[in-house]
Each structure stands twice: as structure tokens, then as C-alpha cells.
């Protein structure tokens, strides 16, 4: 996994900031390292050197092997907290992404308790076979509910439609 740190022209990337970002990325995304080719961290100042509320932004772009890149971003007052928040979002996103890979919509894992009870299923099957041999009582059909008569007559014109036609054209 290759880690790149980029910034705009308002943020000076010092060695301490680069080391902090690389350490956070490797500690948060270490378990996905074999599946990721590159991690790019983009640091920027939203309002260009003006002080204010939540003006530091961190965008994390992750490139999983064999699929489209995924991104997460966060804004905060300090760059360190913005990096931590964005990496937390990315960690949750990758957990979901890699957790869903390999599953299909039809496959649902059976709970462990269901695997321990095959004898119960056999007895239920035997009971249903015996019940089918007996003639069940005829079921009564549910009475049909009356339906409302639907009128397909044209709707009346509203007042605003009639007034709109009377407006002068330009």
C-alpha cells in the first residue's frame, strides 16, 4: 500500500505533518493493506488562510485492487482532527465494502443454532406427510369485497387555468 500526501498552496507540508498522516493511515487502514494499492490524502484550507470555524479539510482517496476508488472527507478546525475524522469514515466505508464483496443477494448465512437441529426438520417433514394423507376440511372462500365505481370523466378546469388563458401574451 502506497501512501501519498498532497496539499493545496495554502498548507505547507512539513515532515511532522507527513509523518503524522502516514502513521494514522497505516494504523487505521492496516487490516486492508493487502487489498489496497494506494491511499491518497489531500489536505486543504477551505477559506484560504482566513481563520474560522471548520476551515481545514481532509479528503482521503483509497484505491482497492480491481475496483473503483472510494473517497471520504471531513472538515474541522485543526488539520489533525480532520485527518482522524476522514480516516474513521474511510475505515467504516472499507469495512462495509469488503464485507459485502463475495456475497450475493440470495445467499444468507444460516445461524449456528439451525445447523445443530437437523433431526427436528425431519420430524416436521414426517408430520406434514402424515397430515397430507388425511383429507383436510374444505376451506371456505372469502367473500368478495365490493369495489368502488371509478368515474373516468374529465376533471373540471381550475380557476387559475382559466385565468392563465385569459392573460395577455407578450
Phi, psi and omega in degrees: 000123180262135181246126177239137178243122180239156176212167175274184186283353180270344181249124177273123180273110177263167181296325180294319179293318178297317179296318179299314182295315180296321179294316179296317180297314182292326180285323182280321187252020183297321183290345178258005188302324181288340182260352183253141177265321184207147174235123178247132178243120181252120180252137180209159175253118189295314185252028168052076174070359175277143178275146181178184183281125176051062181254001176258136184232139177233126177244123180251125178243125183242137180245099176289147180294124175081013177213177184289152178294152178239145182230155173211143180222160178207151176238142180203175179286324180248149182294324182296318179289328177294319179295316180297317180294316181295320179290327175296318176296318181294321179299315178294321180295317180290326176299315178293316183298309182286336176289331181272342181294139178088351178262145173249167183293330182279336183277126175228128182289136181281143177293157184295330181291332180288332181287338183274353187241055178286332181294325180295322179294321180296319180293323178295319179297320179295320180296319181292326177294318178293323179292328180291331180291327175286146179277120180286155178291141180295138180271143177276141179282142179288138179294144180285140179274141178291141180261154179281144176282128183257127179269130180255030179285150179295146180285153179287148177287141178278166183296317184295331178289322179291322180290325181297323178291334181275350181294146178288145178268155182272000000 
